[in-house]
Amino acid sequence: MSVVRCFGLDSARYRCANHARAETGFCDHHARDQRVHESAPNLSARIFARWRGNATRVPDNAKCAVPFWLWRGSSAKIVDHLLNDANARTRWSAAFTLRKRRDPRTIEPLWRALQSDVVALVRQQSAVALGKIGTSRAINPLIEALWHDRDPGVRQACAIALGNLGAASAARDLARVLEHEQTIFVSWDCAVALGQIGDATLAPILAQCARDHRAEIVRRACADALAKIQIRQSSGIER
């Protein structure tokens, strides 16, 4: 039986090992840390949401079952499955395969999948793939999804990817999301990404969040990011 793991991260920034609730995507522990202010849906809407989540969610172990025919297929064929296949697991597998190939020619279709796929884990894997491609053309799609995707796991993947890319042009967007994001682990990864990028002009925002953010884990991440920026400055290395 497939197990869906929590979208949250542990203290070492590894994926939480707990099982997720289908309706939230988080385990009980991490669900308490989410401060998303939404009106409670009526009973029928809650039932539909639970059914839909079970029907469309792709399990984490899907990467162990990437079809051989897909893995060995041409990039054009994989892109076609990413954008058009009716099976969510196949679309996830296509995004995972493109992530491994790191082909800059697939940036546009990955962006389309990130914008429009109805399954959060397919969008999340598309964001990871864009980050792995590692070119500046991947930055704008990731910034767009960081601001606008409705799923915190996708926004989190975008923040991680931008930090790994060292995307200086995304630093101000990461800082603004850090200030306003309601999901703790997205804020956390924005702070981590800012530390990786090392933009000294954003040190005041990090300092304020290190003092005032409601979540201790985010305050610590901001303090760590600020320390990394200060080390860069003292070493004469500036972005």
Residue frames relative to the residue before (quaternion, step in Angstrom):
aa qw qx qy qz dx dy dz
M 1.0000 0.0000 0.0000 0.0000 0.00 0.00 0.00
S 0.4552 -0.6997 0.4804 0.2690 3.61 -0.86 0.94
V 0.2109 -0.7679 0.5967 0.0992 3.52 -1.05 0.88
V 0.2191 -0.7617 0.5972 0.1231 3.57 -0.87 0.95
R 0.2386 -0.7957 0.5446 0.1157 3.55 -0.61 1.15
C 0.6577 -0.5357 0.3872 0.3612 3.50 -1.31 0.53
F 0.4979 -0.6499 0.4903 0.2988 3.57 -1.17 0.65
G 0.5774 0.6320 -0.3663 0.3647 3.60 1.19 -0.44
L 0.3495 -0.7114 0.5684 0.2205 3.53 -1.34 0.21
D 0.4444 -0.6690 0.5148 0.2999 3.55 -1.19 0.51
S 0.7544 -0.4146 0.2567 0.4394 3.58 -1.29 0.01
A 0.6870 0.4499 -0.2772 0.4988 3.59 1.22 -0.41
R 0.5019 -0.6871 0.3862 0.3562 3.57 1.37 0.25
Y 0.4555 0.6006 -0.5049 0.4205 3.54 1.05 0.85
R 0.6358 -0.5441 0.3844 0.3897 3.55 -1.21 0.53
C 0.5295 -0.6360 0.4640 0.3159 3.57 -0.93 0.93
A 0.3886 -0.7527 0.4922 0.2004 3.59 -0.92 0.95
N 0.5302 0.6525 -0.4075 0.3564 3.60 1.23 -0.18
H 0.5452 -0.5883 0.4805 0.3546 3.55 -1.26 0.41
A 0.3585 -0.7287 0.5450 0.2083 3.56 -1.08 0.77
R 0.4443 -0.6223 0.5634 0.3130 3.50 -1.26 0.48
A 0.5487 -0.6606 0.3986 0.3219 3.59 -0.84 0.98
E 0.7080 0.4914 -0.2823 0.4215 3.58 0.96 -0.82
T 0.7660 0.3416 -0.1974 0.5076 3.62 1.17 -0.41
G 0.3798 -0.7118 0.5047 0.3071 3.59 1.03 -0.71
F 0.7024 0.4002 -0.2529 0.5315 3.60 1.30 -0.02
C 0.5087 -0.5975 0.5112 0.3505 3.55 -1.25 0.42
D 0.7100 -0.4483 0.3069 0.4480 3.59 -1.24 0.18
H 0.6484 0.5350 -0.3233 0.4345 3.58 0.96 -0.86
H 0.7430 0.4023 -0.2386 0.4788 3.59 0.76 -1.00
A 0.5649 0.5902 -0.3951 0.4199 3.58 1.12 -0.49
R 0.6264 0.5399 -0.3430 0.4454 3.59 1.07 -0.65
D 0.6735 0.4988 -0.2963 0.4581 3.58 1.18 -0.53
Q 0.5749 0.5834 -0.3865 0.4240 3.58 1.22 -0.18
R 0.1215 -0.8051 0.5793 0.0383 3.57 -0.76 1.02
V 0.2299 0.7809 -0.5423 0.2081 3.54 0.87 0.96
H 0.2315 -0.8070 0.5330 0.1056 3.55 -0.53 1.16
E 0.2183 0.7648 -0.5717 0.2017 3.55 -0.10 1.28
S 0.5327 -0.6080 0.4767 0.3455 3.53 -1.15 0.57
A 0.4954 -0.6486 0.4824 0.3179 3.59 -1.02 0.75
P 0.3977 -0.7210 0.5047 0.2593 3.61 -0.76 0.94
N 0.5771 -0.5635 0.4404 0.3943 3.55 -1.22 0.30
L 0.7325 -0.4573 0.2690 0.4266 3.56 -1.26 0.32
S 0.6759 0.4920 -0.3165 0.4482 3.60 0.82 -0.89
A 0.6376 0.5219 -0.3276 0.4623 3.58 1.03 -0.76
R 0.6427 0.5155 -0.3275 0.4625 3.61 1.02 -0.78
I 0.6434 0.5134 -0.3241 0.4663 3.58 0.98 -0.82
F 0.6593 0.5045 -0.3085 0.4644 3.58 0.93 -0.89
A 0.6473 0.5248 -0.3226 0.4489 3.60 0.96 -0.87
R 0.6552 0.5014 -0.3183 0.4669 3.57 0.97 -0.83
W 0.6539 0.5060 -0.3191 0.4632 3.58 0.93 -0.87
R 0.6724 0.5007 -0.3045 0.4522 3.56 0.88 -0.95
G 0.6388 0.5327 -0.3335 0.4438 3.58 0.97 -0.81
N 0.6687 0.4890 -0.3023 0.4716 3.58 0.93 -0.84
A 0.6836 0.5123 -0.2912 0.4307 3.55 1.03 -0.77
T 0.7977 0.3385 -0.1569 0.4738 3.60 1.00 -0.73
R 0.5459 0.6438 -0.4116 0.3436 3.61 1.13 -0.36
V 0.2746 -0.7520 0.5809 0.1468 3.56 -1.01 0.88
P 0.4128 -0.7363 0.4687 0.2604 3.64 -0.64 1.02
D 0.6236 -0.5707 0.3882 0.3670 3.55 -1.18 0.62
N 0.6956 0.4814 -0.2949 0.4443 3.59 1.01 -0.69
A 0.3286 0.7564 -0.5061 0.2525 3.60 1.22 0.31
K 0.6014 0.5830 -0.3678 0.4038 3.60 1.07 -0.64
C 0.6144 0.5421 -0.3460 0.4571 3.58 1.21 -0.40
A 0.7520 0.3564 -0.1864 0.5223 3.56 1.24 -0.32
V 0.2242 0.7635 -0.5686 0.2086 3.62 1.02 0.71
P 0.4510 -0.7093 0.4569 0.2911 3.62 -0.59 1.06
F 0.5437 -0.6385 0.4370 0.3251 3.56 -0.95 0.90
W 0.6467 0.5340 -0.3255 0.4367 3.56 0.97 -0.85
L 0.6564 0.4861 -0.3114 0.4857 3.57 1.12 -0.61
W 0.6427 0.5481 -0.3139 0.4336 3.55 0.94 -0.93
R 0.7548 0.3716 -0.1969 0.5034 3.58 1.01 -0.84
G 0.4994 0.6854 -0.4168 0.3271 3.60 1.22 -0.03
S 0.6275 -0.5125 0.4147 0.4142 3.56 -1.29 0.18
S 0.6299 -0.5362 0.3962 0.3984 3.56 -1.21 0.46
A 0.6239 0.5442 -0.3431 0.4436 3.59 1.01 -0.75
K 0.6585 0.4998 -0.3100 0.4695 3.58 0.98 -0.82
I 0.6450 0.5189 -0.3191 0.4613 3.58 0.99 -0.84
V 0.6330 0.5261 -0.3226 0.4674 3.59 0.98 -0.85
D 0.6330 0.5339 -0.3351 0.4494 3.58 0.96 -0.84
H 0.6732 0.4737 -0.2979 0.4833 3.61 0.97 -0.81
L 0.6044 0.5616 -0.3550 0.4395 3.59 1.04 -0.72
L 0.7824 0.3748 -0.1792 0.4639 3.57 0.84 -0.97
N 0.8265 0.3002 -0.1055 0.4643 3.57 1.03 -0.69
D 0.5428 0.6378 -0.4202 0.3494 3.61 1.14 -0.34
A 0.4493 -0.7091 0.4790 0.2567 3.58 -0.94 0.87
N 0.6534 0.5173 -0.3042 0.4615 3.59 1.22 -0.45
A 0.4230 -0.7353 0.4700 0.2439 3.60 -0.58 1.14
R 0.6219 0.5415 -0.3488 0.4453 3.60 1.03 -0.73
T 0.6532 0.5034 -0.3185 0.4673 3.59 0.99 -0.78
R 0.6387 0.5091 -0.3349 0.4699 3.60 0.97 -0.77
W 0.6281 0.5194 -0.3327 0.4743 3.59 1.01 -0.80
S 0.6581 0.5144 -0.3036 0.4583 3.57 0.93 -0.92
A 0.6312 0.5260 -0.3318 0.4636 3.58 1.05 -0.76
A 0.6562 0.4924 -0.3151 0.4771 3.61 0.93 -0.85
F 0.6399 0.5234 -0.3237 0.4602 3.59 0.99 -0.82
T 0.6586 0.5058 -0.3091 0.4636 3.59 0.96 -0.84
L 0.6549 0.4923 -0.3118 0.4811 3.60 0.99 -0.79
R 0.5761 0.5693 -0.3659 0.4583 3.58 1.13 -0.61
K 0.6901 0.4744 -0.2804 0.4692 3.58 0.94 -0.88
R 0.6780 0.5027 -0.2971 0.4466 3.60 1.05 -0.70
R 0.1531 -0.8362 0.5128 0.1196 3.60 1.13 -0.60
D 0.2893 0.7695 -0.5045 0.2637 3.55 0.95 0.95
P 0.4140 -0.7366 0.4719 0.2518 3.64 -0.51 1.12
R 0.5907 0.5903 -0.3694 0.4076 3.60 1.15 -0.48
T 0.6762 0.4925 -0.2987 0.4593 3.60 1.20 -0.31
I 0.3625 0.7515 -0.4884 0.2556 3.62 1.21 0.14
E 0.6807 0.5067 -0.3085 0.4299 3.60 0.80 -0.95
P 0.6984 0.4393 -0.3094 0.4728 3.66 0.77 -0.82
L 0.6133 0.5252 -0.3586 0.4685 3.60 1.05 -0.60
W 0.6137 0.5320 -0.3410 0.4734 3.59 1.05 -0.72
R 0.6511 0.5099 -0.3225 0.4605 3.59 0.93 -0.86
A 0.6537 0.4979 -0.3162 0.4740 3.58 0.97 -0.81
L 0.6402 0.5290 -0.3180 0.4573 3.57 1.02 -0.79
Q 0.6830 0.4896 -0.2786 0.4651 3.56 1.07 -0.71
S 0.8664 0.2527 -0.0384 0.4290 3.54 0.81 -1.00
D 0.5262 0.6371 -0.4532 0.3345 3.65 1.06 -0.30
V 0.4541 -0.7212 0.4588 0.2512 3.58 -0.91 0.90
V 0.6796 0.4643 -0.2834 0.4922 3.61 1.22 -0.36
A 0.4825 -0.7142 0.4288 0.2707 3.57 -0.65 1.16
L 0.6901 0.4911 -0.3068 0.4341 3.60 0.87 -0.85
V 0.5860 0.5249 -0.3811 0.4857 3.61 1.16 -0.37
R 0.6495 0.4908 -0.3175 0.4862 3.58 0.95 -0.82
Q 0.6358 0.5346 -0.3278 0.4501 3.58 0.97 -0.83
Q 0.6802 0.4753 -0.2929 0.4751 3.59 0.89 -0.89
S 0.6080 0.5387 -0.3484 0.4678 3.59 1.12 -0.61
A 0.6354 0.5168 -0.3259 0.4722 3.59 1.03 -0.75
V 0.6384 0.5141 -0.3246 0.4720 3.58 0.96 -0.85
A 0.6495 0.5266 -0.3149 0.4492 3.58 0.95 -0.89
L 0.6390 0.5185 -0.3275 0.4644 3.59 0.97 -0.80
G 0.6529 0.5077 -0.3143 0.4661 3.57 0.99 -0.79
K 0.6706 0.5081 -0.3015 0.4486 3.58 1.00 -0.79
I 0.5712 0.5840 -0.3940 0.4212 3.60 1.12 -0.56
G 0.2432 -0.8680 0.4153 0.1226 3.53 1.21 -0.59
T 0.5631 0.5560 -0.4341 0.4306 3.61 1.01 0.66
S 0.6558 -0.5426 0.3553 0.3864 3.55 -1.22 0.48
R 0.5753 0.6004 -0.3811 0.4041 3.62 1.14 -0.48
A 0.6338 0.5395 -0.3355 0.4412 3.60 1.19 -0.39
I 0.5356 0.6777 -0.3962 0.3112 3.59 1.19 -0.42
N 0.6865 0.5031 -0.3057 0.4268 3.62 0.76 -0.97
P 0.6407 0.5045 -0.3509 0.4604 3.65 0.90 -0.72
L 0.6666 0.5022 -0.3051 0.4587 3.58 0.99 -0.81
I 0.6302 0.5170 -0.3349 0.4727 3.61 1.02 -0.74
E 0.6388 0.5386 -0.3266 0.4418 3.57 0.93 -0.90
A 0.7093 0.4444 -0.2646 0.4790 3.59 0.87 -0.94
L 0.5745 0.5779 -0.3784 0.4392 3.60 1.10 -0.59
W 0.7113 0.4443 -0.2505 0.4836 3.58 1.02 -0.80
H 0.8478 0.3108 -0.0805 0.4221 3.54 0.78 -1.06
D 0.5615 0.6044 -0.4359 0.3599 3.64 1.04 -0.39
R 0.4614 -0.7206 0.4573 0.2423 3.55 -0.96 0.93
D 0.6814 0.4876 -0.2841 0.4660 3.59 1.22 -0.37
P 0.4442 -0.7186 0.4587 0.2755 3.63 -0.68 0.99
G 0.6071 0.5597 -0.3640 0.4309 3.60 1.08 -0.59
V 0.6420 0.5007 -0.3157 0.4873 3.58 1.08 -0.70
R 0.6515 0.5023 -0.3229 0.4680 3.58 0.91 -0.86
Q 0.6257 0.5402 -0.3234 0.4605 3.55 1.05 -0.78
A 0.6506 0.5115 -0.3104 0.4677 3.60 0.94 -0.88
C 0.6368 0.5263 -0.3248 0.4603 3.60 1.04 -0.76
A 0.6518 0.5085 -0.3197 0.4630 3.60 0.93 -0.86
I 0.6477 0.5149 -0.3162 0.4640 3.58 0.95 -0.87
A 0.6673 0.5101 -0.3026 0.4505 3.57 0.91 -0.94
L 0.6621 0.5029 -0.3129 0.4591 3.60 0.93 -0.85
G 0.6397 0.5100 -0.3261 0.4736 3.57 1.06 -0.70
N 0.6655 0.4998 -0.3042 0.4634 3.58 0.93 -0.86
L 0.6507 0.5043 -0.3054 0.4785 3.57 1.15 -0.65
G 0.3184 -0.7437 0.5176 0.2788 3.59 1.19 -0.48
A 0.2320 0.8377 -0.4663 0.1644 3.54 1.20 0.70
A 0.2481 -0.8040 0.5247 0.1295 3.57 -0.01 1.29
S 0.6463 0.5344 -0.3304 0.4331 3.61 1.02 -0.71
A 0.6743 0.4781 -0.2918 0.4812 3.60 1.25 -0.30
A 0.4306 0.7520 -0.4402 0.2353 3.59 1.25 -0.23
R 0.6877 0.4794 -0.3015 0.4542 3.61 0.85 -0.88
D 0.6219 0.5195 -0.3446 0.4739 3.57 1.06 -0.66
L 0.6376 0.5192 -0.3244 0.4676 3.59 0.96 -0.82
A 0.6593 0.5096 -0.3109 0.4570 3.58 0.97 -0.84
R 0.6663 0.4953 -0.3094 0.4638 3.60 0.95 -0.81
V 0.6356 0.5019 -0.3287 0.4858 3.57 1.04 -0.76
L 0.6005 0.5637 -0.3489 0.4471 3.59 1.00 -0.79
E 0.6941 0.4912 -0.2793 0.4461 3.58 0.90 -0.90
H 0.8173 0.3167 -0.1233 0.4652 3.58 0.95 -0.85
E 0.5170 0.6667 -0.4145 0.3411 3.62 1.19 -0.37
Q 0.3582 -0.7580 0.5153 0.1779 3.55 -1.00 0.92
T 0.6663 0.4788 -0.3041 0.4841 3.61 1.20 -0.38
I 0.4914 -0.7284 0.3964 0.2661 3.52 -0.52 1.24
F 0.7297 0.4552 -0.2762 0.4291 3.58 0.78 -0.94
V 0.5652 0.5342 -0.3950 0.4891 3.59 1.21 -0.28
S 0.6397 0.5159 -0.3195 0.4718 3.59 0.95 -0.87
W 0.6250 0.5575 -0.3256 0.4389 3.54 0.98 -0.89
D 0.7278 0.4285 -0.2587 0.4689 3.58 0.78 -1.00
C 0.5583 0.5569 -0.3969 0.4697 3.61 1.16 -0.37
A 0.6556 0.5035 -0.3092 0.4703 3.59 0.96 -0.86
V 0.6419 0.5154 -0.3202 0.4688 3.58 0.95 -0.86
A 0.6551 0.5177 -0.3088 0.4555 3.58 0.94 -0.89
L 0.6395 0.5194 -0.3287 0.4618 3.59 0.99 -0.78
G 0.6281 0.5207 -0.3349 0.4714 3.57 1.06 -0.65
Q 0.6489 0.5102 -0.3140 0.4691 3.56 1.05 -0.75
I 0.6831 0.4841 -0.2853 0.4666 3.57 0.98 -0.86
G 0.2250 -0.8493 0.4547 0.1459 3.58 1.05 -0.77
D 0.3013 0.7550 -0.5266 0.2488 3.59 1.00 0.76
A 0.3387 -0.7907 0.4773 0.1795 3.58 -0.31 1.28
T 0.5924 0.5876 -0.3798 0.3994 3.63 1.10 -0.51
L 0.6926 0.4617 -0.2755 0.4809 3.59 1.22 -0.39
A 0.3492 0.7628 -0.4776 0.2609 3.57 1.28 0.16
P 0.6360 0.5312 -0.3637 0.4255 3.68 0.90 -0.68
I 0.6372 0.5126 -0.3341 0.4686 3.60 1.02 -0.73
L 0.6536 0.5021 -0.3127 0.4722 3.57 0.95 -0.84
A 0.6479 0.5206 -0.3255 0.4508 3.58 0.98 -0.81
Q 0.6571 0.5060 -0.3138 0.4623 3.57 0.96 -0.83
C 0.6752 0.4752 -0.2959 0.4803 3.60 0.95 -0.86
A 0.6073 0.5495 -0.3556 0.4504 3.59 1.09 -0.60
R 0.6906 0.4434 -0.2717 0.5026 3.58 1.18 -0.55
D 0.8531 0.3024 -0.0686 0.4195 3.53 0.72 -1.15
H 0.4963 0.6665 -0.4596 0.3134 3.63 1.10 -0.30
R 0.5532 -0.6620 0.4062 0.3012 3.56 -1.00 0.87
A 0.7308 0.4032 -0.2288 0.5010 3.62 1.14 -0.57
E 0.4775 -0.6933 0.4628 0.2779 3.56 -0.77 1.04
I 0.6407 0.5444 -0.3331 0.4268 3.57 0.96 -0.83
V 0.6546 0.4798 -0.3070 0.4971 3.60 1.09 -0.69
R 0.6133 0.5425 -0.3554 0.4509 3.59 1.00 -0.73
R 0.6586 0.5019 -0.3089 0.4678 3.58 0.97 -0.84
A 0.6491 0.5170 -0.3213 0.4563 3.58 0.97 -0.84
C 0.6427 0.5133 -0.3180 0.4715 3.59 1.03 -0.78
A 0.6436 0.5125 -0.3198 0.4700 3.58 0.98 -0.82
D 0.6502 0.5052 -0.3163 0.4712 3.59 0.98 -0.82
A 0.6532 0.5080 -0.3166 0.4638 3.58 0.96 -0.84
L 0.6389 0.5237 -0.3174 0.4657 3.56 1.00 -0.83
A 0.6419 0.5209 -0.3232 0.4606 3.58 0.99 -0.82
K 0.6406 0.5202 -0.3292 0.4589 3.61 1.00 -0.77
I 0.6442 0.5118 -0.3211 0.4690 3.57 1.00 -0.81
Q 0.6590 0.5113 -0.3105 0.4560 3.59 0.95 -0.85
I 0.6233 0.5245 -0.3375 0.4717 3.58 1.08 -0.71
R 0.6243 0.5296 -0.3348 0.4666 3.57 1.02 -0.80
Q 0.6749 0.5005 -0.3026 0.4499 3.57 0.88 -0.94
S 0.6818 0.4879 -0.2967 0.4571 3.58 0.91 -0.86
S 0.6881 0.4551 -0.2735 0.4946 3.57 1.22 -0.51
G 0.5019 -0.6699 0.4092 0.3632 3.55 1.32 -0.05
I 0.5435 0.5794 -0.4144 0.4441 3.59 1.24 0.40
E 0.0985 0.8027 -0.5784 0.1067 3.58 -0.45 1.17
R 0.4708 -0.6496 0.5214 0.2905 3.49 -1.20 0.67
